[in-house]
Amino acid sequence: MSFDTLERSIADGAPRRLYLFQRGVQAWCYTSGDRDVTHLARTYKAIAGGISDDGIRQTGQAQADMLQITAAADLDVAQLYRSLPPSADVSVTVFGLHESLADYVVLWSGSVRSVKWPRIDRCVISCATLAASLESTGLRLSWDRACPHALYTVACGVDAAAWRVTSSVQSMDGASVTNGGLAAYPAGYFTGGYVEWSLPGGEPERRGIERHADGTLHLLGGTAGIAPGAALRVYPGCAQTTTACKAFGNLANFGGIPHLAGVSPFDGNNHF
């Protein structure tokens, strides 16, 4: 008997939905049923309080097609969003199947956009399709004195591994981490860069560096998720100037216009 046959039947079907959340090698698997389900070599857990969604829609409008998944407030994957969202997207795949039937369909796929806790015992995970990401407005490259390229990207060309500094957490206060070895670098050397550490399974998590002074790194978003004594990989920042670009030996890839005129040729006045 096929999935479609059971889906159309009045009494023979035993529908289940499986929710797969993935971030790199990490995976969180849940089922809407009352018992665990093994599917494609993964075990989908039945959770106390259950898990459900508000229905699959295909209207062609990205906002209308968002999926709302409701579950217990302490759902493991939801805890990633308690303080601030993770640095990498968490993908979502929803499978539809019937109990004791190998046949299945992929009902929906996308990624987590946000998590809210409307009640003390429930969380709501808002998920958007890939189409929603494609419809968002991208950044436009503009004329500016400063370099528009993000450091360590392909457009920038600087190799992050060549500038990586290995360190660790000697102390932290919720807003910053400290290691005496970082005091050997000039104040501000790591400002605008980022710090990276490994999650269980080896997936990296990143946090931007707002300010560097002596051996202390003040982090954007604070130290939530960083364990005491954790090994860190620290990357210096860039002021987006020609001077900073020379320090990286990367002036050939500088994307700014350092000698750009200080007045606009389009303001109606004849400056030239």
Secondary structure, 3 states (H helix, E strand, C coil): CCHHHHHHCCCCCCEEEEEEEEECCEEEEEECCCCCEEECCEEEEECCCCEEECCCCCCCCCCCCCEEEEEECCCHHHHHHCCCCCCCCCEEEEEEEECCCCCEEEEEEEEEEEEEEEECCEEEEEEECHHHHHHCCCCCCCCCCCCCCCCCCCCCCCCHHHHCEEEECCEECCCEEECHHHHHCCCCCCCCCEEEEECCCCCEEEEEEEEEECCEEEECCCCCCCCCCCEEEEECCCCCCHHHHHHCCCHHHCCCCCCCCCCCCCCCCCCC
